[in-house]
Amino acid sequence: MTARRFDGKVAIVTGASRGIGLGVAQRLVDDGAKVVITARKTEALEAAVAELGPDNAVYVAGPADDTDHQDETVAKAIETFGGLDFLVNNTGINPTYGPMIEMDLAAGRKIFDVNVLGAVSWAQKAWAASLKENGGAIVNIASVAGQKPAPMIGMYGASKAAVIHVTQELSLELAPAVRVNAVAPAVVKTRFAGALYEGREEEVASAYPLKRLGVPEDIAGAVTFLLSQDAAWMTGQCLTIDGGLTLTGGV
Ligand SMILES: NC(=O)c1ccc[n+]([C@@H]2O[C@H](COP(=O)([O-])OP(=O)(O)OC[C@H]3O[C@@H](n4cnc5c(N)ncnc54)[C@H](OP(=O)(O)O)[C@@H]3O)[C@@H](O)[C@H]2O)c1
């Protein structure tokens, strides 16, 4: 069998029972890696592992911002697959919609707990358990909503701006052993973004120069590039993956 670029590599992909996370996990597995996937609901995780192949993937169920869950997941990667090389901080939530001036502060705190502090904490755990000693790479999933104001989803946008900043901070702190990069997608067809396009996909897609919305595979290609040796001299960067949308002034 021909060698694959991630043979012998082990990755944690958070929020990977469906959507972008599952797309990233699938691409990692296709390219030879073993993956540990996480999410809250067990049934969807079981189905995802069946899809990825039980020899290639295991899951740990839990909330992304729970530090015990993070410890358990990192330990599972090392116990099951003998190490940890990559972390993909993919879990992100947006439980509020509306003007920031009226936002429920508890919802805002939760967004920051999961999207920002969660990502930092996962990086701390992966670093301490393996990456510090053995090297590796981290990719954080940001959003074009973090690159300029995002009306009605403002706190989500602020959290993604923080993810981009955290990526830069960690890239300096963890170099040269570990590279830390991010991606900023526009609308990708997943359950999370359903309200933004369902029932009017053609109309929404028409604003994109490439005339279609994203699919998880579009993001998986960029994330795995950033994890790979092809990106060996890249750190602290955020790749925009948006079908050309932001060039037109749209988000
Ligand atoms: N789709 C887009 O248009 C788009 C655009 C830009 C950025 N993004 C970012 O891409 C990432 C993935 O989004 P997606 O569109 O793929 O979403 P999705 O299809 O809804 O999948 C979300 C995944 O995360 C898990 N999850 C959600 N909340 C969680 C929590 N609190 N703790 C642990 N797991 C949790 C879900 O499983 P459970 O529900 O079972 O926990 C599921 O596996 C997010 O960071 C999002 O902000 C998405």
The ligand as a Gaussian input file, in Angstrom:
#p B3LYP/6-31G(d) Opt

LIG

0 1
 N      -21.400000      25.884000       9.132000
 C      -20.954000      27.098000       8.917000
 O      -21.470000      27.836000       8.059000
 C      -19.773000      27.625000       9.675000
 C      -19.159000      28.793000       9.217000
 C      -18.051000      29.284000       9.922000
 C      -17.586000      28.627000      11.021000
 N      -18.210000      27.498000      11.459000
 C      -17.671000      26.846000      12.649000
 O      -17.410000      25.491000      12.337000
 C      -17.487000      24.706000      13.523000
 C      -18.338000      23.476000      13.287000
 O      -19.631000      23.865000      12.911000
 P      -20.609000      22.966000      12.017000
 O      -21.263000      23.889000      11.082000
 O      -19.904000      21.770000      11.508000
 O      -21.697000      22.535000      13.120000
 P      -22.629000      21.233000      13.255000
 O      -22.800000      20.529000      11.967000
 O      -23.829000      21.696000      13.990000
 O      -21.757000      20.276000      14.202000
 C      -21.413000      20.677000      15.476000
 C      -20.703000      19.536000      16.181000
 O      -20.265000      19.999000      17.463000
 C      -20.912000      19.247000      18.502000
 N      -21.183000      20.192000      19.591000
 C      -22.006000      21.277000      19.550000
 N      -21.988000      21.911000      20.729000
 C      -21.141000      21.216000      21.542000
 C      -20.695000      21.376000      22.884000
 N      -21.136000      22.375000      23.644000
 N      -19.809000      20.478000      23.363000
 C      -19.357000      19.457000      22.609000
 N      -19.739000      19.262000      21.337000
 C      -20.618000      20.131000      20.816000
 C      -22.144000      18.641000      17.846000
 O      -22.600000      17.443000      18.469000
 P      -23.585000      17.467000      19.779000
 O      -24.721000      18.366000      19.436000
 O      -23.958000      16.032000      19.972000
 O      -22.741000      17.978000      20.902000
 C      -21.597000      18.344000      16.458000
 O      -20.799000      17.177000      16.469000
 C      -17.996000      25.658000      14.611000
 O      -16.903000      26.160000      15.353000
 C      -18.624000      26.794000      13.830000
 O      -18.616000      28.000000      14.556000
 C      -19.290000      26.996000      10.814000

